[in-house]
Every structure is written in structure tokens, then in C-alpha cells.
Amino acid sequence: MTIIYFGESKQSSTSFHRASALRRLGHEVTVFNPYEAVAKQLAHPILGKIHFRTGYRFLRNAVNTWLGSKLADVRQADLVWVNGGELFGPQGLQLIRSAGKPVVLYNNDDPTGGRDGRRFDSLLKAVRYYDLCAVMRDVNVKEYKDLGAPKVKRVIMSYDDVLHQPFGDTNEIPEKFRSDVAFVGTWMRHEKRDEFLLELINAGISVSIWGNRWQKSPHWSKLQPFYKGAALAGRDYVAAIQGAKISLGMLSKGNRDLYTRRSVEIPFSGGLLCAERTTEHQKMYREDVEAVFWDNAAECIQQCRSLLADDQRRNLIRDAGRSRVLALGAGNEAVCNTILKAV
């Protein structure tokens, strides 16, 4: 199948990973990055924030002109895949559809949840023009349909089958990525991740933190000794997960998360998932057999202490978790294939 893929093309992006998965499935994929068409506007220190907060509607004309220049390629394709879709409004989708090809939307955020204000205004006005919308949460299905989406498919967030492969020899993991308890993620205002981690640290749990924006935390002075560096990608990300005895999985309440990509990336990458207890996590993994869960920081502290004192138990849960995530079909290749079959 020949696919025109509209999405981020940076090699560190999950968009790039999905395009690569489609190629591994045997499809001919041409990637066009819409963010490059308006890169100057988005990079502006003031205007970039305005565009984010106004749903990119002031960029629609520029984006539509750019889309028009790709129509000849779209007409030669079998299918159009839009990854993200926040820059594309109704006119842009009508332009794409004029080529007469099926159009798929994949968005792993929560556009109907409201956490990001009006960021997804353009996308939400355009969902009715997609032949299929792939969403990550059960709650999104009805919300998309209420907006006029003709067909909505709920899929699981995914790891990458190649990028997130664990190290075959753990001796290859650099010492700087070895830790007792690791959290790889971003500091987010109102999510209280910093307060949670500080409770673990105050209880004597040795926590290693990687991610962006942690300097903005009001608790930065106390967290700084445990901060190991900025966001990780590629093999460094896998090394930090596999090199940790325990990897924490935190959710975004603003995104109405009951699981995240970390929920599948951690077990697949050879890590032990220690995450917030939710109905979704409990459906995915057998508790205390394939993953470990907690309801609050106090319970997480207890779980960490117990696991750190028992190497054999940690290894059993880690191995069982990886077997389970493989059985879930949560890799990019399986998820992409599921979406294509549903079109």
C-alpha cells in the first residue's frame, strides 16, 4: 500500500516511529511534516504560544496552501495517514479528501479532554471529515462520534518494536543509567509529580529523575540532587528503563489517563512497571505478578522497599511483565496494522 503520512518527522518523535513501523509492514510511506510549513511562526516566543492557545486557526491559510502543494502526491497514494492533526482544520481536510483517498487520524493525546485549552480546536472541527479516527481512551470514542466522526477505533498506546528493544547484554548499559527507582518524564504544573517523588525521597528511596522542565518545580532545590538530566530518547531511554530496578509509571490527570505509553514501553524495554493502580492497568497486567501498583505515595514507598529487598521477585515480575506486553499486541507494528484493517 502507498501511504502519504502527514506528521512530525524528527527521528525522536513517536510520529516518526509509527511511519517507520508502517514501512516495516511493507508499505511505501512518504512523510510530509506540516510543522515545517509553519516552523517560523511556531518558533516565535510570543506568537507560538498564541497559536497553541487559539487552536492554530491563524495558521490555517498557510497550512492549506502547503497541503495544496501535496495534492498531486496524495492522488497517487492509496491512503492518507494524519498523525496528530492539530494543524489541520475543516478546509484542510476537505482539500485532502478532494483527492478521493481514505483519510486516517491518529492522535495519542486527549483532544476532547480540555487539558490544553483550545489547542485542538482545529482538529475537533475537522474530525467529521476523517474516514477513521484512532483514539487511545474509551471515553474518546463517544466524544469523537458526538463531534461527527463517522468511525472511531479505540487502540492501545504503543511501544516501538525496534527502538525500545531491551539490551541483549545488560553489561552494555552505562553506569550513569543504573538506578534503584527511575522516573523518566516531564514536570507538569498541577500534576504534583514533584510532591510525589519528594515523598519517596524523604522516605529514603533512591530516585533518579530524567525529563524536562523540572527546574520549574517549586521543590527544585530538594529534587535537584536526584535529577540526572533532560528527556531521554532512543537507546538512552531504554538504558534508563532497563538499568533501573524499578520504573515508575505516572499518569496525567489532565489527560484523563488510566495508562500511558510508559505502561507498555517499560515492560517491553526490560523494566519493572510500578504504576498507579487504575482499572486499565489492572486489565493489562496481573497485579504483583506482571506489574506492581499503588494508590498513593505511601503505598508506592512500601512497594519499592519490598521490591528493592527481593531481587528474585523483581526479576520474576519483570520477565512476566514483558511476556504479557508482548501478548497485548501493543507494538507500533501491531497497532498500525489494526488501524489499517479497520479503514
C-alpha positions in Angstrom: 0.0 0.0 0.0 1.2 3.5 -0.8 0.7 5.9 2.1 1.0 9.7 2.4 1.9 10.3 6.0 1.4 13.8 7.4 3.2 14.1 10.8 6.3 15.1 12.7 9.4 13.7 11.0 12.0 14.1 13.8 13.6 10.8 14.5 13.0 11.1 18.2 9.2 11.6 17.7 6.6 8.8 18.1 5.2 10.0 14.8 8.4 9.0 13.1 8.4 5.7 14.8 4.9 4.9 13.5 5.8 5.9 10.0 8.8 3.5 10.3 6.5 0.7 11.6 4.3 1.1 8.6 7.4 0.7 6.3 8.4 -2.4 8.2 4.9 -3.8 7.5 5.8 -3.5 3.8 4.0 -0.2 2.9 5.5 2.5 0.8 5.4 5.6 3.1 6.1 9.2 2.1 6.3 11.6 5.1 5.4 15.3 4.9 5.9 17.3 8.0 3.3 20.1 8.3 5.1 21.7 11.2 7.9 22.6 8.9 5.5 24.6 6.8 4.9 27.0 9.7 8.1 26.4 11.7 8.9 30.1 11.8 5.5 31.1 13.3 5.6 28.2 15.8 9.1 29.1 16.9 8.2 32.7 17.7 8.4 33.2 21.5 5.1 35.0 21.7 3.2 34.0 18.5 4.0 30.4 19.1 2.1 30.4 22.4 -0.8 32.4 20.8 -1.1 29.8 18.0 -1.2 27.0 20.6 -3.9 28.7 22.7 -6.0 29.5 19.7 -6.1 26.1 18.1 -3.7 27.2 15.2 -6.6 28.9 13.4 -4.5 31.8 12.3 -2.2 29.3 10.6 -4.9 27.5 8.6 -4.4 29.5 5.4 -0.6 28.8 5.4 -1.2 25.2 6.2 -3.9 24.8 3.5 -1.6 26.4 0.9 1.1 23.9 1.9 -1.4 21.0 1.7 -2.4 22.1 -1.8 1.2 21.6 -2.9 1.0 18.0 -1.8 -2.3 17.0 -3.6 -0.5 15.5 -6.6 1.3 13.1 -4.3 -2.0 12.3 -2.4 -3.7 11.5 -5.6 -1.1 8.8 -6.3 -1.5 7.2 -2.9 -3.8 4.5 -1.6 -4.3 6.1 1.8 -3.6 9.2 3.8 -2.4 8.9 7.5 -2.6 12.1 9.6 -0.6 11.8 12.8 -1.6 14.4 15.4 -3.7 16.6 13.2 -3.8 19.7 15.3 -2.7 22.0 12.4 -5.5 20.7 10.1 -8.9 22.4 10.1 -12.0 21.5 8.2 -10.9 23.2 4.9 -7.6 21.4 5.1 -9.3 18.0 5.4 -11.7 18.8 2.6 -8.7 19.6 0.5 -7.1 16.3 1.3 -10.4 14.4 0.7 -10.7 16.0 -2.7 -8.1 13.5 -3.9 -10.6 10.7 -3.2 -8.5 8.7 -0.8 -9.4 7.4 2.6 -8.0 9.5 5.4 -7.0 8.2 8.9 -6.4 10.3 12.0 -4.1 9.0 14.8 -3.9 11.2 17.9 -2.5 9.8 21.1 -3.3 12.9 23.2 -6.7 13.6 24.6 -8.1 16.4 22.3 -11.6 16.2 23.8 -10.4 16.3 27.4 -9.7 20.0 27.7 -6.4 19.9 29.5 -4.7 22.0 26.7 -7.4 24.7 26.4 -8.2 25.4 22.8 -5.1 23.8 21.3 -7.2 21.2 19.4 -10.0 23.5 18.2 -9.0 23.0 14.5 -8.7 19.2 14.9 -12.0 18.9 16.7 -13.8 20.8 13.9 -12.3 18.5 11.3 -12.9 15.0 12.8 -16.1 14.6 10.8 -14.0 14.6 7.6 -11.8 11.6 8.6 -12.8 8.1 7.4 -11.3 6.7 10.6 -10.2 8.2 13.9 -7.9 6.2 16.1 -8.1 7.1 19.8 -6.4 5.9 23.0 -9.2 6.0 25.6 -12.7 4.6 25.8 -14.1 8.0 26.7 -12.8 9.5 23.5 -14.9 7.2 21.3 -18.3 8.7 22.1 -16.9 12.2 22.3 -15.5 11.9 18.7 -18.7 10.4 17.5 -20.6 13.3 19.1 -18.5 15.7 17.0 -19.5 13.9 13.9 -16.6 11.4 13.4 -18.1 8.6 11.2 -15.9 5.8 12.5 -13.8 5.7 15.7 -11.4 2.9 16.7 -10.0 2.6 20.2 -6.5 1.3 20.1 -3.8 0.9 22.7 -0.9 3.3 23.2 2.2 1.6 21.8 5.9 0.9 22.2 8.2 0.7 19.2 9.2 -2.8 18.2 12.7 -1.8 17.2 13.6 1.3 19.2 12.5 0.0 22.6 14.1 -3.4 22.3 16.0 -4.1 25.6 19.7 -4.6 25.6 20.7 -8.2 24.9 23.6 -7.9 27.3 22.8 -5.7 30.4 26.5 -5.1 30.8 26.2 -2.8 27.9 24.0 -0.4 29.9 26.2 2.6 31.0 26.6 3.0 34.8 25.0 6.5 34.6 21.7 4.9 33.7 21.7 2.4 36.5 19.4 3.2 39.5 17.2 1.8 42.2 14.0 3.7 41.2 13.7 5.7 38.0 11.2 8.2 36.7 11.5 9.3 33.1 9.0 12.1 32.4 8.2 15.8 32.4 7.4 18.1 35.3 3.8 19.3 34.7 2.1 22.1 36.6 -0.8 20.9 38.8 0.1 17.2 38.4 2.0 17.1 41.7 4.6 14.7 40.3 7.3 16.6 42.2 5.4 16.3 45.5 5.0 12.5 44.9 8.7 12.0 44.2 9.7 14.1 47.1 7.7 11.9 49.5 9.6 8.9 48.1 12.9 10.7 48.6 12.1 11.8 52.1 11.3 8.1 52.9 14.8 7.2 51.9 14.0 5.8 48.4 16.9 6.5 46.0 15.1 8.1 43.0 16.7 9.1 39.7 14.8 11.6 37.6 15.2 12.3 33.9 13.0 14.8 32.0 12.3 18.4 31.0 11.0 21.4 33.0 11.9 20.0 36.5 13.7 23.3 37.2 10.2 25.0 37.2 9.1 22.9 40.2 8.7 24.8 43.5 10.6 21.9 45.0 13.5 22.0 42.6 16.1 22.7 45.3 15.2 19.4 47.0 14.8 17.5 43.8 18.0 18.7 42.1 20.4 16.2 43.7 18.2 13.4 42.3 17.9 14.9 38.8 20.0 13.1 36.2 19.3 15.1 33.1 16.8 16.1 30.4 14.4 14.0 28.4 15.8 10.7 27.1 15.3 9.1 23.7 16.5 6.1 21.8 18.9 3.7 23.4 19.5 6.1 26.3 15.8 5.9 27.2 15.9 2.1 27.1 19.1 2.1 29.2 17.4 4.2 31.9 14.4 1.9 32.0 16.3 -1.4 31.8 19.0 -0.1 34.1 16.6 0.7 36.9 15.5 -1.9 39.4 12.0 -0.2 39.4 10.5 2.2 36.9 7.6 4.5 38.0 4.6 5.0 35.8 2.7 8.2 36.5 -0.4 9.4 34.8 -1.6 12.8 33.5 -4.9 13.6 35.3 -5.4 16.5 32.9 -5.3 14.0 30.0 -7.7 11.6 31.8 -5.0 8.9 31.7 -5.7 5.4 33.0 -2.5 4.2 31.4 0.2 5.8 29.2 2.9 4.8 26.7 5.2 4.2 29.6 2.7 1.5 30.7 3.8 -0.6 27.7 7.3 0.8 27.0 8.6 0.0 30.5 7.8 -3.8 30.4 8.8 -4.1 26.8 12.2 -2.4 27.4 13.0 -4.8 30.2 11.8 -2.7 33.1 9.6 -3.4 36.1 6.5 -1.3 35.9 5.4 0.2 39.2 2.4 2.4 38.4 -0.7 4.0 39.7 -3.5 1.5 40.2 -6.3 2.0 37.7 -8.9 -0.1 36.0 -7.0 0.0 32.8 -3.7 -1.1 34.4 -5.4 -3.9 36.2 -6.9 -5.1 32.8 -3.5 -5.0 31.2 -1.4 -6.7 33.9 -1.9 -9.1 36.8 -1.1 -7.2 39.9 2.0 -8.3 41.8 2.7 -10.8 39.1 3.3 -8.8 35.9 3.4 -5.3 37.3 3.1 -3.6 40.7 0.5 -0.9 41.5 -0.1 1.8 44.2 -2.9 4.2 45.1 -0.7 6.9 46.8 2.9 7.7 47.7 2.8 5.8 51.0 1.8 2.6 49.2 4.4 3.2 46.5 7.1 3.6 49.2 6.1 0.2 50.6 6.2 -1.4 47.2 9.6 0.0 46.4 11.1 -1.1 49.7 9.7 -4.6 49.3 10.9 -5.0 45.7 14.4 -3.5 46.4 14.9 -6.1 49.1 14.0 -9.0 46.9 16.0 -9.5 43.7 14.3 -12.7 42.7 10.8 -11.3 43.0 11.8 -8.2 40.9 13.2 -10.5 38.2 10.1 -12.7 38.1 7.7 -9.7 37.8 9.9 -8.0 35.1 10.0 -11.2 33.0 6.3 -11.8 33.4 5.5 -8.2 32.5 7.5 -8.4 29.3 5.7 -11.6 28.3 2.4 -10.0 29.0 3.1 -6.8 27.0 4.1 -8.9 24.0 0.8 -10.8 24.2 -1.1 -7.5 24.4 -0.1 -6.6 20.8 1.0 -3.2 22.0 3.8 -2.7 19.5 3.6 0.0 16.8 3.5 -2.6 14.1 0.5 -4.4 15.5 -1.4 -1.2 16.3 -0.7 0.3 12.8 -1.9 -3.0 11.2 -5.0 -3.0 13.3 -5.8 0.6 12.2 -5.3 -0.2 8.5 -7.6 -3.2 8.7 -10.3 -1.1 10.3 -10.3 1.6 7.5 
